């Protein structure tokens, strides 16, 4: 029951990270590209459904995708071989007429039961996509013995290695050379368009469009921004910030601060049509006048005390999070 869930009318419970399959593919070891597929280590509650199962049920119930062709169920039984994968994808692609959501959800329903978990259809698809789109990078990892193999052979081998190595495995290796940037620009002359005409035209349109300012609410609020020290919910327990405060502040320009008579650390009342909250002020020299922002993720409870009971962040931070979620 998270802080966001408390505001919801309906809650669909899911397993936690230790109770479901999860994957990570961040290129931390560049030029080597590693993937880690982590299996569940404990069973989750019986009524808790993995997110892909919820998405699939909603997609089919809402008519966003049709039921999969019956022949895919039979073809799925052999789709973990290169020949079987080719037959399965060829049939599915022809039936879906290029509708990507159908391919993924059909795969979840038909090929998913043949995998350790239906959600792994996404990993199977990604392995094949890399074999087709990044063949040379994949071959640098698989080695010269695979040079004459087709993309389905490479993709199925990648998928097998990912399943066999829950500790993580290298699936590709980027090429490091002086022309690496130039070869990835996509333009015949090898140059990068830093100022594309389409972007310049849109910027000019925005500049020429007078902003609509409500005199009762004259500031543009950016709520939920991320910074180097805040992302998602990593700041749930504020102890790691080691006193670097204020933890949740109202950032405003020097000009606006001067006009409002605010100095750094002063409490400022932030009001929207839904409510108001007091936050400590921070002067941000990078901000334009009329723009203010606050951080994302604050106002959450966290384990505290000898028994691990849930403790809230300061009242102003929690009020800000709840009221802005409702705004």
C-alpha positions in Angstrom: 0.0 0.0 0.0 2.1 2.8 -1.3 1.5 6.5 -0.9 0.2 6.7 -4.5 -2.0 3.6 -4.0 -3.7 5.3 -1.1 -5.1 7.8 -3.6 -6.3 5.2 -6.1 -9.9 3.9 -6.5 -8.7 0.5 -7.7 -5.5 -1.3 -6.8 -4.0 -4.2 -8.8 -1.5 -5.9 -6.6 1.8 -7.2 -8.1 4.6 -9.4 -6.8 7.7 -7.6 -5.4 11.1 -7.9 -7.1 12.0 -11.1 -5.3 8.8 -12.8 -6.3 8.9 -12.3 -10.1 11.2 -12.4 -13.1 13.1 -9.2 -13.7 15.8 -8.2 -16.3 18.4 -5.5 -16.5 20.4 -4.5 -19.5 22.3 -1.3 -18.7 25.5 -0.9 -20.7 27.7 -0.4 -17.6 30.6 -2.4 -19.0 30.8 -0.7 -22.4 31.9 -1.8 -24.9 30.7 -5.1 -23.6 26.9 -5.2 -23.3 25.6 -7.4 -20.5 22.1 -8.6 -19.7 20.9 -10.1 -16.4 17.7 -12.1 -16.2 16.8 -12.7 -12.5 14.4 -15.5 -11.6 12.1 -15.2 -8.6 13.6 -16.6 -5.4 10.4 -16.8 -3.3 6.8 -17.3 -4.2 4.5 -14.3 -4.2 0.9 -14.0 -2.9 -1.5 -16.1 -4.9 -3.6 -13.1 -6.0 -0.7 -10.9 -7.0 -0.2 -10.9 -10.8 3.0 -9.8 -12.6 2.6 -6.6 -14.5 2.7 -8.2 -17.9 -0.2 -10.4 -17.0 -2.3 -7.4 -15.9 -1.4 -5.5 -19.1 -2.3 -8.6 -21.3 -5.6 -9.1 -19.6 -6.5 -5.4 -20.0 -5.4 -5.3 -23.6 -7.5 -8.2 -24.6 -10.5 -7.2 -22.6 -10.4 -3.6 -24.0 -10.2 -4.9 -27.6 -6.8 -3.3 -28.2 -5.6 -6.6 -29.7 -7.5 -9.6 -31.1 -7.2 -13.2 -30.0 -4.1 -14.9 -31.4 -4.5 -17.1 -34.5 -4.9 -20.7 -33.4 -1.9 -22.0 -35.5 0.5 -19.9 -33.3 -0.2 -22.2 -30.3 1.1 -25.2 -32.3 4.1 -23.3 -33.8 5.1 -22.0 -30.4 6.0 -25.5 -29.2 9.1 -25.4 -31.5 9.8 -21.7 -31.3 12.9 -22.1 -29.1 14.8 -23.5 -32.1 16.0 -21.3 -35.0 13.8 -23.0 -37.5 10.8 -22.9 -35.2 11.4 -19.2 -34.3 11.4 -18.3 -38.0 8.2 -20.2 -38.7 6.5 -18.7 -35.7 7.5 -15.1 -36.4 6.7 -15.4 -40.1 3.2 -16.6 -39.4 2.6 -14.1 -36.6 3.9 -11.2 -38.7 1.7 -12.1 -41.7 -1.4 -12.4 -39.5 -0.8 -9.2 -37.6 0.0 -7.2 -40.7 2.8 -5.4 -38.9 0.7 -4.4 -35.8 3.5 -4.6 -33.2 1.2 -4.8 -30.1 -0.5 -7.8 -31.5 2.8 -9.6 -32.0 3.8 -9.0 -28.4 0.5 -9.9 -26.8 0.0 -12.9 -29.1 3.5 -14.1 -28.1 2.6 -13.7 -24.5 -0.5 -15.9 -24.9 0.9 -18.5 -27.2 4.7 -18.7 -26.8 4.7 -17.5 -23.2 3.5 -20.8 -21.7 6.4 -22.6 -23.4 8.9 -20.3 -21.5 9.8 -20.4 -17.8 7.4 -17.4 -17.5 5.1 -15.8 -20.1 6.7 -12.4 -19.4 10.0 -13.7 -20.9 8.5 -13.3 -24.4 9.9 -9.8 -24.3 13.4 -11.1 -23.7 13.0 -13.7 -26.5 11.9 -10.9 -28.9 14.8 -8.6 -27.8 17.3 -11.4 -28.3 16.1 -11.8 -31.9 16.0 -8.1 -32.5 19.6 -7.8 -31.5 20.6 -10.7 -33.8 18.9 -8.9 -36.7 19.8 -5.3 -36.1 23.2 -5.6 -34.3 24.7 -8.7 -36.0 28.3 -7.5 -36.0 28.2 -6.5 -32.3 26.7 -9.9 -31.4 29.3 -11.8 -33.4 32.1 -10.1 -31.5 30.8 -11.8 -28.4 29.7 -15.2 -29.9 33.0 -15.5 -31.8 34.0 -16.6 -35.4 32.3 -20.0 -35.1 29.0 -18.2 -35.5 30.0 -16.0 -38.5 28.1 -18.1 -41.0 25.0 -18.6 -38.9 21.7 -16.8 -39.6 20.0 -14.3 -37.4 17.6 -16.8 -35.9 20.5 -19.0 -34.9 22.2 -16.0 -33.2 19.0 -14.8 -31.5 18.1 -18.2 -30.1 21.7 -18.7 -28.8 21.5 -15.3 -27.1 18.2 -16.2 -25.4 19.7 -19.6 -24.3 22.7 -17.9 -22.7 20.6 -15.3 -21.0 18.4 -18.0 -19.4 21.5 -20.1 -18.4 23.3 -17.2 -16.7 21.1 -15.5 -14.1 24.3 -13.9 -12.8 24.5 -11.9 -16.0 26.0 -12.6 -19.4 27.7 -10.7 -22.2 25.4 -10.6 -25.3 27.2 -8.1 -27.5 30.3 -5.9 -27.8 30.4 -2.5 -29.4 33.2 -1.6 -31.8 35.6 1.0 -30.5 37.3 3.0 -33.2 37.8 6.6 -34.2 34.8 6.6 -36.7 32.3 5.1 -34.3 30.3 8.4 -33.9 30.4 9.2 -37.6 29.2 5.7 -38.6 26.1 6.1 -36.4 24.9 9.5 -37.5 22.7 8.1 -40.3 23.5 11.0 -42.7 25.4 10.4 -46.0 27.9 13.1 -45.2 28.5 11.7 -41.7 27.7 15.0 -40.0 25.3 15.6 -37.1 22.4 18.0 -37.4 22.6 20.0 -34.2 19.9 22.4 -35.4 17.4 20.5 -37.5 14.9 22.7 -39.4 11.9 21.1 -37.9 13.1 21.8 -34.4 14.0 25.4 -35.2 10.6 26.0 -36.7 8.9 24.6 -33.6 11.0 26.7 -31.3 10.2 29.8 -33.2 6.5 29.0 -33.1 6.8 28.7 -29.3 8.7 32.0 -29.0 6.1 33.8 -31.1 3.1 32.4 -29.1 2.3 34.6 -26.1 1.9 32.5 -22.9 -1.5 32.2 -21.4 -1.1 33.4 -17.8 -3.8 33.0 -15.2 -3.5 36.1 -12.9 -4.5 34.0 -9.9 -1.8 31.4 -10.7 0.9 33.2 -12.5 3.7 30.6 -12.1 4.3 27.6 -14.3 5.0 24.7 -11.9 7.2 21.8 -12.8 6.3 19.1 -10.3 8.1 15.8 -10.1 11.5 16.7 -11.5 14.5 14.3 -11.3 18.0 15.3 -10.3 21.3 13.6 -9.8 20.3 12.8 -6.3 16.7 11.9 -6.8 15.3 9.2 -9.2 12.1 7.1 -8.8 12.1 6.2 -5.1 15.8 5.9 -4.2 15.3 8.8 -1.8 12.6 7.0 0.2 14.8 6.9 3.3 16.4 10.4 3.6 19.3 9.3 5.8 21.5 8.7 2.7 21.3 12.4 1.9 23.5 13.0 5.0 21.9 16.3 6.0 21.9 17.8 2.5 18.7 19.7 2.7 16.2 20.9 2.4 14.9 17.5 1.1 11.9 18.9 -0.7 12.1 22.5 -1.7 10.4 25.1 -4.0 12.9 26.2 -6.5 12.4 29.7 -8.0 14.4 32.3 -10.0 16.3 35.1 -8.3 14.0 37.6 -9.9 10.9 36.0 -8.6 12.5 35.5 -5.2 13.3 39.2 -5.0 9.8 40.3 -6.1 8.3 38.0 -3.5 10.8 39.0 -0.7 12.0 35.4 -0.3 15.5 34.4 0.7 17.0 30.9 0.6 15.4 28.7 3.3 12.3 30.9 3.8 9.0 29.1 3.8 6.9 29.8 0.7 3.3 28.9 0.3 2.8 27.0 -3.0 -0.9 27.0 -4.1 -2.7 25.3 -6.9 -6.5 25.1 -7.6 -6.5 21.9 -5.5 -4.7 23.0 -2.4 -1.6 24.6 -1.0 1.5 23.7 1.0 4.5 25.4 2.5 8.0 24.5 1.3 11.4 26.0 1.9 12.7 28.2 -0.9 15.7 27.5 -3.0 17.1 30.2 -5.4 17.8 28.6 -8.8 19.9 30.9 -11.1 19.1 28.6 -14.1 15.4 29.3 -13.8 13.5 31.9 -15.9 11.1 34.2 -14.1 7.7 32.8 -13.8 8.9 29.1 -13.6 9.1 27.1 -10.3 9.8 23.5 -9.7 9.9 20.8 -7.0 11.5 17.4 -6.7 9.9 14.1 -7.4 9.4 11.3 -4.9 9.3 13.0 -1.5 6.5 12.5 1.0 7.0 8.8 1.3 7.1 6.7 4.4 10.2 4.7 5.3 11.3 2.1 7.9 12.5 3.8 11.0 12.9 3.0 14.7 13.9 -0.3 16.4 11.0 -2.3 15.1 11.1 -1.0 11.5 7.8 0.9 11.8 6.9 3.2 9.0 7.9 6.8 9.6 6.9 9.8 7.4 9.1 12.4 6.0 8.6 16.0 7.3 5.0 17.0 7.1 5.6 19.7 4.5 7.2 17.1 2.1 4.4 14.6 2.5 1.7 17.2 2.0 3.4 18.4 -1.1 3.5 15.0 -2.6 -0.1 14.1 -1.8 -1.5 17.4 -2.9 0.5 17.6 -6.1 -0.6 14.0 -7.0 -4.2 15.2 -6.8 -3.5 18.3 -8.9 
